Structure formats: C-alpha cells, structure tokens
C-alpha cells in the first residue's frame, strides 16, 4: 500500500440533521483542514455546489487548494443506472467528469439510484442488471479517457444489495476502470443483516470478513464508519462513528489489505449522523490510529 491519506465526505455536513442549517462550505473545509485531514471527498450538491459552470468549478478548486486539501473523490447526482438510456447516463457522466477534471478529483462515485423493489431472480431483475452493467461499462470507458476511476457504492437501500449480486455486477460490467466503493456500514448491513433484500435473504456465515474476501480484487475505494446493525429511517445504513458499533477493525482492516485494497485514500463517512461535525475530531483520532497501525 502506498502512503495512506485521510479524507472525509463533506456531504455529512449538509444532509438530514443539517438540512435545515447546513454547515457553511468554507467553515466545514477550514475545520477539517485544521484537524489535519489530507483531503476531502467532494459533495457536488447544494448548497456546496449550486451550478456546474467552469467558474464554480474554479471556485471549488481554489477553496480546497487554499486550505491545503487534496481531493479523494466526487459524490454527485446521477440518474437511475437502470432506467436511463446509455446516452442519458453518459451525459451525466460527462458533466460530473468536468468537475473531476477541473477540481482535480481522481475518482467518480455512482450508485444505482434505484430502490431494491425488483425481486431477485425475476426477468425484470435480469433486465435491470443488464441495463446497469451496460451503462456502467460505457461510463467506466468515458472516465478512463479522462484519467478518472469509476466506483460503485453498493447500499442496502438500493438495487443489487445481496453479496452475490454485488460481486456479480462488477464481473458483469467487466471493465478494468470499474470497481467497488466499499463502505463498511453498507457491507455489514448487506452481508450480516440482509437489510432490504427481496426474495430469499442472503447473509454470509463469515459476516463482513467473508464479504471482504468475496470482493477481493474488486475494491477500488474505501469509506470508513461503524455499524450498529440498524438502518437510518428504514432506508440506508446507519453511518455510526468509528469505534461505537459492532465492527472489529483489527479484523476488518487487515482483511481489506489482504483483499488487495491499495488505494491511498481512507475516507471517513459520517453521512446522516447527527452533529457529525462535533464527532469529526474524535473520529479523526480513531482513523489516524488505524492508519498508523496498518499503513504500508
């Protein structure tokens, strides 16, 4: 593993608990820079990013550069990977790649943007899987031309949330520039709890460690958090602070390294956690401890 660097997802300061009163972008960036983070994962959503213009992209880059923060990835709006035509999907990819290129972001994150309402094994499921794979294969090629990696964040709250479906999707996309964004709380909820799965629930005897092993060679990006085994508002995984939940990090982190995770970014993700900014300093200490213990 190359020199491991710490980053944090800025969306934690604008959604749910902060939706009525988001932390101002400048304050959030200055605060995490002061805590010693090496970078940020960019949230191209209002109020942090209101319009995708070249001017706004320059402003975004200057804000991060002025605070000495590199960029680990981009979280941005996408249409449904299942219901969009490839032309429509690539339009969204190209718009978000403009942000990546102008702001200096090496990774673009996608999700299915489709609830897990199609029953596994049905003809509709097979069609949805084929559609998503085709769109992501084309997107991965477009991203490769721009020098940006494409990663898919699986989530119990979205389609393709069973362990076998997750690994099968990467294999179906079959592009060297496409891999998984492995979020720890999502992996726990998918592999251990079988949360929001349709049809026969699929859980793994070996839990999240077995999930990591099954994803060996397929993990391109990492979001760190803990899991208390619950869903937030019954929708997506609860992104619990590090060390507060059920994960054994002294088992999880070595398993990730053994599975071939070699990106230099370890990203703290406190999405939807109440008063996430108040928890960030404490979580940074925990994250620094993991980096110090396990980096290569």
N, C-alpha and C positions, 0 to 999 in steps of 0.2 A: 504494500500500500504506500502511496506517495504521502507527502506531508498532509496530515489531516487538518482540515479547517472547519471552523464552526460558523453556522449561519442560522438565521431564524426567519420563519414565514411571517411576513408583515400583515397578512390577512387576519391574524389573531387580534389585531387592534382596530378592526373596522366592522366585524360581523357580530351578530347576536347580542351579547352583553354590551357591546359598544355601538350597536346600530343606531341608537338614539343620540349618542355623543361619541363619535369616533375619536381616537387619539390623533391629533394633527400629524400629518405625514412627517413634517420636519422634526417635531418633538419625538416621534417614535424612532426615527432614524438616528437622531442625535443621542437618544437614550441608549439604544443598543450598541452604538459605536462606543459610547462611554463605558459600557460593560465589557468591552474587549472582543466583541464578535468580529470575525474576519470578513463576514459578508452578510447579505440579506437575500431572501427569496422574494422576488418582486410580485406584488399583487396589482395587476392591471385592472383594478376595479375602482369605481367611485367610492370615496372621494379622493383616493390616491392617484387616480389616473382617469380623467374625465373625457378625453377625446384623443384618438390615435392620430395625432399630427406629428410632423417632424419637429415642430417647435416643442411640443410637450415631451417628446422623447428626449430631446436635448436637455430640457429642464430636469427630467428624471435622472439622466446620467450625471448631470452636474451635482445634484443633491447627494448622490451616493459617493461620487468622487471626492467632493468637498469634505465628506465625513470619513474618508479612508476605507470605504466598504466595497469589496468586490461583490459580484452577483453570482449566486449559485444556481438560479433557475427562475422560470417565469410561470406564474399561475394567472391564467387569462380566460375570458369567456370563450366557450365553444358551443356550437350546436350539437344536436344528438349525433353521435357517431353511427347510429343505427338507421335513422330516418333521413339523413341528409344524403343528397347525391354527392358523388366524389367532387364534382365541380364546386358545389356549395361548400363542401368541407375544406377543400383546398383554398378557397377564398379566405376562410377564417384562418387557416394555417399561415397563409402569406401575410395577412395583416398582423398576426402575432409575431411572425418572423421579423417584420420591420422593427418591432420593439426589441427583439433579441439582438438584432444586428446593431441598431443604433445605441442601445443602452449597454451593450457588452455582456450579454447573457448567454451562457453556453448550453442551456437545457430548456426545452419547452415541455410542459406537462399537459396531458389530456386525460379526460375521463369519458365514460360512455354518455353521460348526461341523459341517462335513460333509467327509470326506476326498475327494480327487479320484479316486474309484473308478468313477464313471459315465462311460462313453465318450461323448466329444463327438459330437454329431450323431445319437445314438440317440433313440428315442422316450422312454426313461427320462430322458435328459438334458433334453429339451424340457419334460417334466413337472416336473422338478426346478427348472428355470429359471422356469417359470410360478409354481410354488409359492413360491419365494423372493421373486420380484418382488411377488406379491400380499401376502405378509407384510410386506415392507419398505415397500410403498406405504402400508399401513394403519399401520405403525409410524411412518413419517415424518409422517403426519397427526396421530397422537397426540402426537408430540414437538412438532410445530408449535403445537398448542394450549397446550403448556406453555412455549413460548418456547425450546425446545432443538433444536439441529440434530442430524440423524442422518447418520452417515457409515459407510460400509462399508470395512473394511480387507481388500482382496484379498491373497492369500497363496498361494505355490505349493503349500503344504501343505493347501489347502482347495479345494473345488469352485469352478469358474469361475476358472481361473488362466491362461487364454490371453488375450493382449492384446485380441483381438476380442470375447471373452466378457465381459471386464471392462467395456469401453465399452458393449457391448450391454445389459448388466444395468442400468446407470444409465438408459439410454434406455427400457428396458422398465419399470422402476419408475415413471418419468415423474412424479416429484413434486418440486416446487421445494425441498423441505426435505430432499432426499436427495442425497448426493454421495459422492465417494471420499475415503477416508483414504489418501493416497499415501505409503507407506513406501518409502524409497529402495532398501533391500536387497531387498525383495519385488519392486519394479518391475524391478530388474536381473535377478533370477533368473527372472522370468516372461518378460521381453522379450528378454534376451540368451541365457539358458541353456535356456529351455523346460523348466525343472525340474518334474518330477512331472506333466507333461501326458499325457493319454491320447490314443490315436489318433495322428493326424498332429501332429507337434511344430510349434508356431508360434513362430518367433522373428522379430525385426524387424531389417532391414538397418541401420537407424539406431539400434539399441540403445535405451538408456534415454531418449535425447533424443527419438527418434521416439515412444516410449511416452508421454512427457510431452505431446508435440504432439497425439497422438491423444486424450489425456484433456483437452484444452483445454476450459475452461468447466465441467469436471466435478469439479475438485479442491477439496474443502472443508476439508481438514485435512492436516497435513504431519508426518511422523516422519522425523527425520534420523539417519542412520547411514551406514556404508560397507558395501561388499560385497567379499568375497574370492572370489566365484564358487562358494561351496560351500553345502551345506545343513547345518544343525545336527542331528546324529544322523539324517541322512537324511530329516528331516521338514519343517522350516521353514527360512527363510533364516537364514544366519549374520549376526547383527547386529554387524558389526565396528565398532570405534571409528573416529571421523571421521579421515580422512586416512591410514588404514592400509591401504586396499584399492584397488579398481580404479576408483572413481568420480572423474571430473573435475568438481569442484564449481564451477569457473569456467565450465563449460558447463552443468551441471545447474541451478544456482540461477537464472541468467538465463532459462533455458528455462521454469522453473516460473513465474517472474514474467510472462513473455511469454504463458504459457498461461492467465493470469488468476488465479493464486493470490493472494488478497488478504486472507486471514485474518491476524490479527496475531500468532498463536502459531506459533513454530518449536520443535518438541518433540524433544529428544534421546531416542533409544530404544536402549538397550544390552541389550535383552532377552536373557537366557541367556548373556551374555558373562561369563566367569569373572572374579571380583573386579571387578565393574562399578563398585562404589563407589570403588575405588582409581583407576579410569580417569576418573572423572567430572570432576575438576578440569581435567585436561588437555583433555578434550573440550569443557568449557565455554569454555576459551580459544579453541579452534578455532571453536566456534559463535558466540562473540562477534565473532570476526573476520569471519565470513560476514555476520552482522547489520550490522556496521559498514560493510562494503563494499557490501552490496546493498539495505539497507532504503531505503524511500522515505518 
